[in-house]
Amino acid sequence: MTRLPWAVLLLTLLGARYLHWRISASLNLATPLSTTLSLLTLAAELVLLAGFFLQLWFTLLPERPVPAASPTPVPAPSVDVLVPSCGEPAALVERCLRGCLAMDYPHLTVWLLDDSERPELAELCERLGCRYLARKDHPHAKAGNLNHGLRHCQGDLVAVFDADVVPLRPFLSRTVGLFRDPSVGFVQTPQSYMNADPVMRNLRLERWLLPDEESFYRWIQPTRQNLNAVVCAGTSFVMRRKALDRVGGFETATPSEDLATGIRITAAGYRNHYLSEKLSAGMAPFTAAAMARQRCRWGSGSLQTLRTGADPLRIPGLSPLQRLAYSEGILHWFSFPATMVLLCAPLSLGLLGIAPILIGGGALITVALPFFLSQLLLNRWLSGHARAAILPELYRWIFLLPICAAVVSTALGKPRRFRVTPKALTGQGPSGPDAGLLLPLLVLLALQLLALVNLAPGRLPVLAGQGAAPPVSAATLGVLLGWSLLNGLLLLLAIRSCWDRPRRDGVPWFALSLPIRLHHRGGTVPGRLQAISATGAELSLECGADSRLLEAAGPLSLGGLLPDLTLPFVPMAQSAAAIGGDWGPLTALQRDRLEAMLYRREGLWPTLRAPFELRTLPLVLLRTLQRIGPEGWFRRSLIPQLPPLGGLPLPTQADLPARAGTPDQLR
């Protein structure tokens, strides 16, 4: 994970040179108003640069890699798998529970902690062999639910999965061995998604934009591993029960119980690990509004940690570097108000005739451009190809206003109440964008356009002539004009992202290329799988085959996908060389084998590289002008999967009764 020191040194020197110039030569101190605006812009830059350089310097620390995989101890420690639930669809919960039961581990008990108290989930647990718990009262949201579960289980280790997350079969076999070291408190794994988030999906950028979380799990978490300041991320982790009991269970004073509890365990002297293997996947929010709610909860909850006993600045037991790392992760949320300031900064010239920054031509070429171009060119590489430089800012811009409101409200002592992220679609047809997201972005775009009009030739001298500020240089005007244009482009993309792309249901579809055989009454047609889900598949047929000939071919079945099994296939859409269809009625064995292939097999989720941004920007510009229709046959939002390795020795539910019994049988 360590990046070459020359890159860090280069960026540090260029950054120091840039900051010296910004402080000594670029401030507009002509009037009290221009001084205020100029210093505010500088302060916003300092907030963003402080976070960037801290993370950059953390990469220079000596690596402390996760120990090599070791076999599960004998006797194997018992594991309680806790699945907190609060209103998720029953099918989603069942998929999670089946994944938990299918993990390759001898001594586990799966507990569903149901805060919605639904009888159908109690029946589901009885049918699958899980334990079911429900609270009569629901204090402290998810943390209270988890603590209620802890009072009923006594395993050596505790694994936690959100109800939309499906662990891969080797999850516990890859993580439990790390607890051979008695000093290990918890092991965190990456949080991946099996569907595209709204920003990717609404702009059809699944092939060109990686989820925002990728840079956190591929760049930030590995550096925290080196500092022993791993962030507990709320799902897909395993904790030592003794460590959890020692800190009093999950923290209840903040919605970010994961972050606060992880800090407490670290401060208690435990060594924690980040295992950078994608061993589970969950569901991203379906709508932009739901994603905004999720991000606001994260921001507000993180900041509330500063008012608990887990405040990294005050809790005893942390080293200075650990305090710095945890505090930066929490205070990072103040970068959103700083971004808002920088969004509005170029407006001051077009609307008020005041330049918030003064730039000479020489300084632009020798100081500012080298620093920012080096960031643009090196950012993708420094992050382990997890993100580019400009496009990921979409995630910041579309949710900028709601997150700023949540951050400011929390800082003023009025935190947002806990609200669960919806995991079900509320409608299938076209729906308008959320007004709380769209209207502020439209206002900001209108102000940007008005400012650009005022920056046109002949207009600026009128403003400057009002006595607000002296005339600006051509370099300053050019920079602020380009700044406004970039802001306008990102605002357009953010506005476009607010329109959620209609879809039939919430079932995720995957891009998976495998040779298949389509059997019909008259023979077999070879082809290739292109897309697949739990409800159907899309196929391309071998050159020369016409899918329309299959209309009168009788019942169809798909072979080559699962070992020794075919799946009934009902055509729903056809073209000259492709066919899409739903699965026919499936037996319990067929259904379980299919779900094991889609959600639970080893090596399922790839690690992708962010494409070079100069290739993607033209496509993104085109997306702002295109009409993006609803999802349908051959127009799917697809997440890539890796093909099975060496065939598919897939376990079935028939393998599970020995592990899905009562706790007394397991221990």
C-alpha positions in Angstrom: 0.0 0.0 0.0 2.9 2.4 0.6 3.2 4.9 -2.3 6.6 6.0 -3.7 8.0 8.7 -1.4 8.9 10.8 -4.4 5.2 11.3 -5.3 4.3 12.3 -1.7 7.4 14.6 -1.5 6.5 16.2 -4.9 2.9 17.0 -3.8 4.1 18.2 -0.4 6.6 20.6 -1.9 4.1 21.9 -4.6 1.4 22.2 -1.9 3.7 24.2 0.5 4.7 26.5 -2.4 1.0 27.0 -3.3 0.0 27.7 0.3 2.8 30.2 0.7 1.7 32.0 -2.4 -2.0 31.9 -1.4 -1.3 33.4 2.0 1.3 36.0 0.9 0.3 37.1 -2.6 -3.3 36.1 -3.6 -5.5 37.6 -0.9 -7.8 40.4 -1.9 -7.6 42.8 1.1 -8.9 46.0 -0.7 -12.0 46.3 1.3 -13.5 44.7 4.5 -16.0 42.7 2.3 -13.3 41.5 -0.1 -11.0 40.6 2.9 -13.8 38.6 4.5 -14.6 36.7 1.2 -10.9 36.1 0.5 -10.1 34.8 3.9 -13.2 32.6 3.9 -12.1 31.1 0.6 -8.6 30.5 1.9 -10.0 28.8 5.1 -12.2 26.5 3.0 -9.1 25.5 0.9 -7.1 24.8 4.1 -9.8 22.5 5.5 -9.8 20.4 2.3 -6.0 20.4 1.9 -5.5 19.4 5.5 -7.5 16.2 5.0 -5.8 15.5 1.7 -2.2 15.9 3.1 -2.9 14.0 6.3 -4.1 11.0 4.3 -1.1 11.4 1.9 1.4 11.5 4.7 -0.2 8.5 6.4 0.8 6.4 3.3 4.5 7.0 4.2 4.1 5.1 7.5 5.6 1.6 7.7 3.2 -1.1 6.6 1.7 -3.4 9.2 0.1 -6.0 7.0 -2.6 -8.3 8.1 -1.0 -11.6 9.1 -1.1 -14.4 6.5 -4.2 -16.5 6.5 -4.0 -19.1 9.2 -6.3 -22.1 9.6 -9.2 -21.9 12.0 -8.1 -22.8 15.5 -8.9 -26.3 16.9 -11.3 -26.4 18.7 -12.9 -23.6 16.6 -14.3 -20.7 18.6 -18.1 -20.4 18.6 -19.5 -17.5 16.5 -22.8 -15.7 17.0 -23.9 -14.1 13.7 -26.1 -11.1 14.5 -28.4 -9.8 11.7 -30.2 -6.6 12.9 -33.3 -5.8 10.9 -35.8 -2.9 10.9 -38.4 -3.2 8.2 -36.4 -4.7 5.3 -38.4 -6.8 2.8 -38.7 -10.4 3.9 -37.1 -11.7 0.7 -34.0 -9.5 1.4 -33.8 -10.8 5.0 -34.1 -14.4 3.8 -31.3 -14.0 1.3 -29.0 -12.6 4.1 -29.9 -15.5 6.5 -29.3 -18.1 3.9 -25.9 -16.6 3.2 -25.1 -16.6 6.9 -26.1 -20.2 7.3 -24.1 -21.2 4.2 -20.8 -19.9 5.6 -18.1 -22.6 5.7 -17.7 -22.8 9.5 -18.5 -25.5 12.0 -19.7 -23.7 15.1 -22.0 -20.8 14.3 -25.5 -19.6 15.4 -27.4 -17.1 13.3 -29.6 -14.6 15.2 -32.2 -12.4 13.5 -32.7 -9.3 15.7 -36.0 -8.0 14.4 -37.0 -4.5 15.5 -40.1 -4.6 13.4 -41.6 -7.6 15.2 -43.0 -9.4 12.1 -44.5 -12.8 12.6 -43.5 -13.9 9.0 -39.8 -13.4 10.0 -40.2 -15.5 13.1 -41.7 -18.2 10.9 -38.8 -17.8 8.4 -36.2 -18.3 11.2 -38.0 -21.4 12.4 -38.0 -22.8 8.9 -34.3 -22.0 8.3 -33.0 -23.0 11.7 -32.0 -19.5 12.9 -32.7 -17.9 16.3 -35.3 -15.0 16.3 -35.3 -12.1 18.8 -37.6 -9.1 18.9 -37.7 -6.2 21.4 -40.9 -4.8 22.9 -39.2 -1.4 23.2 -36.8 0.0 20.7 -34.4 2.4 22.4 -31.0 3.4 20.9 -31.9 2.1 17.3 -29.4 -0.4 15.9 -27.0 -0.2 18.8 -29.8 -1.1 21.3 -30.9 -3.9 19.0 -27.4 -5.4 18.9 -27.0 -5.0 22.7 -30.3 -6.8 23.2 -29.0 -9.7 21.1 -25.7 -9.8 23.0 -27.7 -10.5 26.2 -29.0 -13.8 24.7 -25.8 -15.3 23.1 -22.5 -16.5 24.5 -20.3 -17.2 21.5 -16.6 -16.5 21.6 -16.9 -14.2 18.6 -19.6 -12.0 17.2 -20.1 -11.3 13.5 -22.5 -8.6 12.4 -24.2 -8.3 9.0 -26.9 -5.8 8.0 -30.0 -7.5 6.8 -29.3 -6.6 3.1 -25.8 -8.0 3.2 -24.9 -11.5 2.0 -21.6 -13.0 3.2 -19.5 -15.2 0.9 -19.1 -18.9 1.9 -15.4 -18.4 3.2 -16.2 -15.2 5.2 -15.6 -16.8 8.7 -12.8 -19.2 7.5 -10.9 -16.1 6.3 -11.5 -13.9 9.4 -11.7 -16.2 12.4 -8.1 -17.4 12.1 -6.9 -13.8 12.8 -8.2 -14.2 16.3 -5.5 -16.7 17.2 -3.7 -13.6 18.4 -5.4 -12.8 21.7 -4.7 -9.1 21.3 -7.0 -8.8 18.2 -10.3 -7.1 19.1 -12.1 -7.0 15.7 -11.6 -7.7 12.0 -13.3 -5.4 9.5 -13.8 -6.3 5.8 -14.8 -4.1 2.9 -18.4 -3.1 2.4 -19.3 -3.8 -1.3 -22.6 -3.4 -3.2 -24.3 -5.8 -5.5 -26.3 -3.1 -7.2 -25.3 0.3 -8.7 -25.9 3.3 -6.4 -28.2 6.1 -7.7 -25.4 8.3 -9.0 -24.0 5.5 -11.2 -27.3 4.1 -12.2 -29.2 7.4 -13.0 -26.4 8.5 -15.3 -25.7 5.0 -16.7 -22.0 5.2 -15.5 -21.7 1.7 -14.1 -18.7 1.0 -16.4 -17.0 4.3 -15.8 -17.6 5.3 -12.2 -16.7 3.4 -9.1 -18.7 3.6 -5.9 -17.6 6.4 -3.6 -16.8 3.8 -0.8 -14.0 2.3 -2.9 -11.5 4.9 -2.1 -12.3 4.5 1.6 -11.8 0.8 1.6 -8.8 0.7 -0.8 -6.9 3.7 0.3 -8.0 5.0 3.7 -8.6 1.8 5.6 -5.2 0.2 4.6 -3.4 3.3 6.0 -5.5 3.0 9.2 -4.4 -0.6 9.4 -0.8 0.6 9.6 -1.8 3.0 12.4 -3.9 0.4 14.3 -6.8 2.9 13.8 -9.1 0.7 11.7 -12.6 2.1 11.4 -15.4 -0.3 12.3 -17.9 0.2 9.4 -21.1 -1.2 10.8 -21.4 -4.5 8.9 -19.3 -7.4 7.7 -17.0 -7.4 10.7 -16.2 -9.9 13.5 -15.5 -8.9 17.1 -14.1 -10.7 20.1 -16.9 -11.0 22.6 -14.5 -10.3 25.5 -13.4 -7.1 23.9 -17.0 -6.1 23.3 -17.9 -6.8 26.9 -14.9 -5.0 28.2 -16.1 -1.7 26.6 -19.7 -2.2 27.7 -21.2 -3.4 24.4 -22.1 -1.3 21.4 -22.0 2.5 22.0 -25.6 3.8 22.3 -24.9 7.6 22.5 -24.5 8.0 18.7 -26.1 6.6 15.6 -22.6 5.7 14.5 -22.3 2.9 17.0 -19.8 1.1 14.8 -17.2 3.9 14.7 -17.6 4.7 18.4 -17.4 1.0 19.5 -14.3 0.5 17.3 -12.6 3.5 18.9 -13.3 2.2 22.4 -11.9 -1.3 21.6 -8.8 0.3 20.1 -8.4 2.5 23.2 -8.8 -0.6 25.4 -5.5 -1.8 24.0 -6.6 -4.3 21.3 -5.0 -4.7 17.9 -7.6 -4.6 15.1 -7.3 -5.6 11.5 -8.6 -4.6 8.2 -8.8 -7.5 5.8 -9.0 -6.1 2.3 -10.9 -9.0 0.7 -14.4 -8.5 -0.7 -16.1 -11.2 1.4 -19.7 -9.8 1.4 -22.0 -7.5 -0.6 -25.1 -5.6 0.3 -27.6 -3.3 -1.4 -26.9 0.3 -2.2 -29.9 2.7 -1.7 -32.3 2.6 -4.6 -33.0 6.3 -4.9 -31.0 9.5 -4.6 -33.2 10.7 -1.7 -32.5 7.5 0.2 -28.8 7.8 -0.4 -28.9 11.4 0.8 -30.6 10.2 4.0 -27.9 7.6 4.5 -25.0 10.1 4.0 -26.7 12.6 6.4 -27.0 9.9 9.1 -23.3 8.9 8.6 -22.2 12.5 8.9 -24.4 13.4 11.9 -23.6 10.1 13.7 -19.8 10.6 13.2 -19.9 14.1 14.6 -22.0 13.0 17.6 -19.1 10.6 18.5 -17.3 13.8 19.7 -19.9 14.1 22.5 -19.5 10.6 23.7 -16.9 8.8 25.8 -15.4 7.5 22.5 -14.3 11.0 21.5 -10.8 10.2 20.0 -9.5 13.6 21.3 -10.3 12.7 24.9 -10.5 9.0 25.4 -7.5 7.6 27.2 -5.5 4.8 25.7 -4.9 6.1 22.1 -1.6 7.1 20.7 -1.2 10.6 19.2 -1.3 9.2 15.6 -4.4 7.2 16.4 -6.1 10.3 17.8 -5.1 12.1 14.7 -6.4 9.4 12.3 -9.8 8.9 14.1 -10.3 12.7 14.5 -9.6 13.3 10.8 -12.1 10.7 9.8 -14.8 12.4 12.0 -13.9 16.1 11.2 -13.8 15.2 7.5 -17.5 15.9 7.4 -16.7 19.6 7.8 -15.2 19.4 4.3 -18.7 19.6 3.0 -19.4 23.1 4.3 -15.9 24.0 3.0 -16.9 22.7 -0.4 -20.0 24.8 -0.3 -17.8 27.9 0.3 -15.6 27.0 -2.7 -18.7 26.4 -4.8 -19.9 29.9 -4.0 -16.5 31.6 -4.1 -16.4 32.4 -7.9 -20.0 33.8 -7.7 -18.6 36.8 -5.8 -16.9 38.2 -8.9 -19.9 37.8 -11.2 -22.5 38.9 -8.6 -20.6 41.4 -6.5 -17.6 42.4 -8.6 -15.2 41.2 -5.9 -12.5 38.6 -6.7 -12.0 36.2 -3.7 -8.5 35.5 -5.0 -6.0 37.5 -7.0 -3.9 35.7 -9.6 -1.1 36.9 -11.8 -0.3 35.2 -15.0 3.1 34.1 -13.7 1.8 32.6 -10.5 -0.9 30.8 -12.4 1.6 29.0 -14.6 4.4 28.4 -12.1 2.5 27.8 -8.8 -1.2 27.0 -9.1 -1.3 24.9 -12.3 1.6 22.6 -11.3 0.0 21.8 -7.9 -3.5 21.1 -9.2 -2.4 19.2 -12.3 -0.1 17.0 -10.2 -3.2 16.2 -8.0 -5.3 15.4 -11.0 -2.6 13.1 -12.5 -1.5 11.3 -9.3 -4.8 11.0 -7.5 -5.9 7.9 -9.4 -2.6 6.2 -8.7 -2.3 7.2 -5.1 -5.7 5.8 -4.3 -4.8 2.4 -5.7 -6.9 3.2 -8.9 -10.0 3.4 -6.6 -11.0 6.8 -7.8 -10.3 9.5 -10.4 -10.0 13.2 -9.6 -13.1 14.9 -10.8 -16.0 12.5 -11.4 -16.1 11.1 -7.8 -16.9 14.7 -6.8 -20.4 14.0 -8.1 -21.1 12.1 -4.8 -20.2 15.2 -2.9 -22.1 17.7 -5.0 -25.5 15.9 -5.3 -25.7 15.6 -1.5 -23.9 18.8 -0.7 -26.8 20.8 0.7 -28.4 18.1 2.8 -25.1 17.0 4.3 -24.1 20.6 5.0 -27.4 21.1 6.8 -26.9 17.9 8.9 -23.3 18.8 9.8 -24.2 22.3 10.8 -27.2 21.2 12.8 -25.2 18.5 14.6 -22.4 21.0 15.3 -24.9 23.3 16.9 -26.2 20.6 19.2 -29.3 19.6 17.2 -28.4 16.3 15.6 -30.7 14.6 13.1 -32.8 11.7 14.4 -32.0 8.2 13.4 -33.7 7.1 10.1 -33.2 3.7 8.5 -32.2 3.7 4.8 -35.1 2.2 2.8 -34.2 -1.1 1.2 -37.4 -1.5 -0.8 -38.7 0.2 -3.9 -41.8 2.4 -3.2 -42.9 2.5 -6.9 -41.9 1.1 -10.3 -43.0 3.8 -12.7 -41.5 7.2 -13.4 -41.3 9.5 -10.4 -40.0 13.0 -10.0 -36.8 13.9 -8.2 -36.8 14.7 -4.5 -37.5 18.4 -4.1 -35.1 18.6 -1.1 -32.2 17.6 -3.4 -33.3 19.3 -6.6 -34.4 22.8 -5.6 -31.1 23.9 -3.9 -29.1 22.6 -6.9 -31.3 24.5 -9.3 -30.8 27.7 -7.2 -27.1 27.2 -7.2 -27.0 26.6 -11.0 -29.1 29.7 -11.6 -26.7 31.8 -9.5 -23.7 30.3 -11.5 -25.4 31.2 -14.8 -26.1 34.7 -13.6 -22.5 35.1 -12.5 -21.3 33.8 -15.9 -23.5 36.3 -17.7 -22.0 39.1 -15.6 -18.5 38.0 -16.4 -19.2 38.5 -20.1 -17.1 41.2 -21.9 -18.4 44.7 -21.0 -20.3 43.6 -17.9 -17.5 43.2 -15.3 -16.2 46.8 -15.5 -19.7 48.0 -14.7 -19.6 46.0 -11.4 -16.1 47.0 -10.6 -17.0 50.6 -11.3 -19.5 50.5 -8.4 -16.5 50.8 -6.1 -16.7 47.2 -4.7 -13.2 46.3 -5.9 -10.4 47.4 -8.3 -10.4 45.8 -11.8 -9.2 42.2 -11.8 -6.4 40.8 -14.0 -7.0 38.7 -17.0 -5.5 35.7 -15.2 -7.9 36.2 -12.3 -10.8 36.6 -14.6 -9.8 33.5 -16.6 -9.4 31.3 -13.5 -12.7 32.4 -12.0 -14.5 31.9 -15.3 -13.1 28.4 -15.6 -13.9 27.7 -12.0 -17.5 28.8 -12.6 -17.8 26.6 -15.7 -16.6 23.6 -13.9 -19.0 24.2 -11.1 -21.8 24.6 -13.6 -20.9 21.3 -15.2 -20.9 19.4 -11.9 -24.1 21.0 -10.9 -25.7 19.9 -14.2 -24.6 16.4 -13.6 -25.8 16.5 -10.0 -29.2 17.8 -11.1 -29.4 15.0 -13.8 -28.6 12.4 -11.1 -31.7 13.5 -9.1 -34.0 11.7 -11.6 -34.1 8.1 -10.5 -34.2 5.7 -13.4 -37.4 3.6 -13.3 -37.0 -0.2 -12.7 -39.4 -3.1 -12.4 -38.1 -4.4 -9.0 -35.1 -4.2 -6.7 -33.5 -7.5 -7.8 -29.9 -6.9 -8.7 -28.6 -7.9 -12.2 -25.0 -8.9 -12.8 -22.7 -8.8 -15.9 -21.3 -12.4 -16.1 -19.9 -14.0 -19.3 -20.2 -17.8 -19.4 -20.8 -20.3 -22.2 -24.3 -21.8 -22.0 -26.5 -24.2 -23.9 -30.2 -23.4 -24.6 -32.1 -26.7 -24.8 -35.3 -26.9 -26.8 -37.5 -29.7 -28.2 -35.5 -29.8 -31.5 -32.0 -29.7 -30.0 -29.5 -27.4 -28.5 -28.4 -23.8 -29.3 -25.0 -22.8 -28.0 -24.6 -19.2 -26.8 -23.1 -17.1 -24.1 -24.6 -15.6 -20.9 -24.5 -11.8 -20.8 -26.5 -10.8 -17.8 -28.1 -12.8 -15.0 -30.3 -12.3 -11.8 -32.3 -14.4 -9.4 -35.3 -13.7 -11.7 -33.9 -14.3 -15.2 -31.1 -14.0 -17.7 -30.1 -12.4 -21.0 -28.2 -14.5 -23.5 -26.4 -14.0 -26.8 -26.7 -16.9 -29.2 -24.0 -18.3 -31.4 -23.4 -16.7 -34.7 -26.0 -17.9 -37.2 -28.7 -18.8 -34.6 -31.9 -16.8 -34.7 -33.7 -16.5 -31.4 -37.0 -16.1 -33.2 -36.8 -19.7 -34.2 -37.2 -20.6 -30.6 -40.7 -19.3 -30.4 -42.1 -22.6 -31.6 -39.5 -24.8 -30.1 -41.5 -25.8 -27.0 -40.2 -25.5 -23.4 -36.7 -24.1 -23.0 -34.1 -24.8 -20.4 -30.7 -23.4 -19.8 -27.7 -25.7 -19.3 -24.0 -25.1 -18.5 -24.7 -22.6 -15.8 -25.0 -24.9 -12.8 -23.2 -28.3 -12.5 -25.6 -31.2 -13.4 -28.6 -28.9 -13.4 -30.6 -27.1 -16.0 -32.9 -24.1 -15.3 -36.4 -23.7 -17.0 -36.3 -20.6 -19.1 -39.2 -18.6 -20.4 -38.4 -16.1 -23.2 -39.7 -12.6 -22.6 -37.8 -10.5 -25.1 -35.9 -11.4 -28.3 -33.8 -9.9 -31.1 -32.0 -11.4 -34.0 -29.0 -12.5 -31.9 -30.1 -12.3 -28.3 -32.8 -13.5 -26.0 -34.0 -12.4 -22.5 -36.2 -14.4 -20.3 -37.4 -15.2 -16.8 -36.7 -18.4 -14.9 -39.6 -20.8 -14.9 -40.7 -22.6 -11.7 -37.6 -23.7 -9.8 -37.2 -26.5 -7.4 -35.7 -25.8 -4.0 -32.4 -27.3 -5.2 -32.4 -25.2 -8.3 -33.2 -22.0 -6.4 -30.5 -22.6 -3.8 -27.8 -23.5 -6.4 -28.7 -20.4 -8.3 -28.5 -18.1 -5.3 -25.2 -19.7 -4.2 -23.8 -18.9 -7.6 -25.1 -15.3 -7.6 -24.5 -14.3 -4.0 -22.3 -16.7 -2.0 -19.5 -18.3 -3.9 -15.8 -17.6 -3.3 -14.1 -15.0 -5.4 -17.3 -13.4 -6.6 -16.7 -9.7 -6.4 -13.9 -8.1 -8.5 -11.7 -5.2 -7.6 -12.1 -2.7 -10.4 -9.8 0.1 -11.6 -11.1 3.6 -12.1 -10.7 4.5 -15.8 -8.5 7.3 -17.0 -10.6 10.4 -16.6 -9.8 12.0 -20.0 -11.6 9.0 -21.6 -14.7 9.3 -19.4 -15.4 13.0 -19.3 -16.7 13.2 -22.9 -19.1 10.3 -22.2 -20.3 12.0 -19.0 -20.9 15.3 -20.9 -23.0 13.3 -23.3 -25.0 11.8 -20.5 -26.2 15.2 -19.5 -27.9 15.6 -22.9 -29.2 12.1 -23.4 -32.6 10.8 -22.3 -31.9 7.8 -20.1 -34.8 5.4 -20.3 -36.1 2.9 -17.7 -34.4 -0.3 -17.2 -35.6 -3.2 -19.2 -34.5 -6.1 -21.4 -31.0 -5.5 -22.8 -30.9 -2.1 -20.9 -29.9 -3.3 -17.5 -27.9 -1.6 -14.8 -25.3 -4.3 -14.3 -22.6 -4.9 -11.7 -19.8 -7.2 -12.9 -19.0 -10.6 -11.3 -16.0 -12.8 -11.7 -16.7 -16.2 -13.3 -16.6 -19.3 -11.2 -13.2 -20.8 -10.6 -12.7 -24.3 -11.9 -16.4 -25.2 -12.1 -18.8 -24.8 -9.3 -18.7 -27.2 -6.3 -21.6 -25.3 -4.9 -23.0 -26.2 -1.4 -26.7 -26.4 -1.1 -29.1 -26.0 1.8 -29.0 -29.8 2.1 -25.4 -29.3 3.5 -26.5 -27.1 6.3 -28.7 -28.8 9.0 -25.6 -29.9 10.9 -24.7 -26.2 11.3 -28.1 -24.8 11.6 -29.3 -26.5 14.8 -29.7 -25.2 18.3 -26.8 -23.5 20.2 -26.6 -26.6 22.4 -25.9 -28.8 19.4 -23.2 -26.4 18.2 -21.1 -26.1 21.3 
